[in-house]
Amino acid sequence: MNKGKLYLIPSTLGDSNPYDVLPSQVKQVIDRLDTFIVENSKAARKFIKSIAPEKQQSSLTLFELNKYTEASDLPNFIKNCLDGKDIGLLSDAGCPGIADPGADIVSLAHKNNIKVVPLVGPSSILLAMMASGFNGQSFAFNGYLPIDKSERKAELKRLERLSFEHNQTQSFIETPYRNNKLLEDLCTVLGDNTEICVACDITLPTEFIKTKKVNQWKKNSVDLHKRPTLFVIHKS
């Protein structure tokens, strides 16, 4: 029996018209799939409805993959693929497997010789990099920074040093309600000539993307509270 395929399905980065940022192929794939691996069932159903409103929600089989999922559950998620049926892996926002727990399923698919098909869609990391004006030949995404104040300061200095020594752009994120505090910390810890790009609400009507030196950010505040934001730094 031929195995099914695992489609990596991107979603929007917020509450926006999906057809503004997603190609028609995404709808075509969602239209014909009934089994999806998702982060959150409620969010996934809402997204699928926005893409394919005619699709019967009762026909959907959803497996949740998040921090509460046991590793022992994963083989059952791809059983349909092993039985010859295509399934979809859907992120809550952006691209599956990028700053997303979906990478575990993709790895398992490869180990079982299941064809993986990534679909085109928005990645906040790449879009922020594109818009930053920083080195796009060498860059790193570092996820979340430490919460502890002293550990965070040490990590920021380390990333700044890496950027300077290797001409490597460094990016990271924060829990949205702590965004303003992180920008304050960046302006306190980093050198005045280090550049910071703040990329907020990417692809949304409220999108805000600015690159300034630390000494300029100190004079120009922006409210990032509870807004999805990428922080990108570069020291030359």
Buried (B, 14 or more C-beta within 10 A) or exposed (E): EEBBBBBBBBBBBBEBEBEEBBEEBBBEBBEEBBBBBBBBEEBBBEBBEBBBEEBEEEEBEBBBBEEEBEEEEBEEBBEBBBEEBBBBBBBBBBBBBBBBBBBBBBEBBEEEEBBBBBBEBBBBBBBBBBBBEBBEEEBBBBEEBEEEEEEBBEBBEEBBEBBBEEBBBBBBBBEBEBBBBBBEBBBEBBEEEBBBBBBBBBBBEEBBBBBBBBEBBEEEEBEBEEBBBBBBBBBE
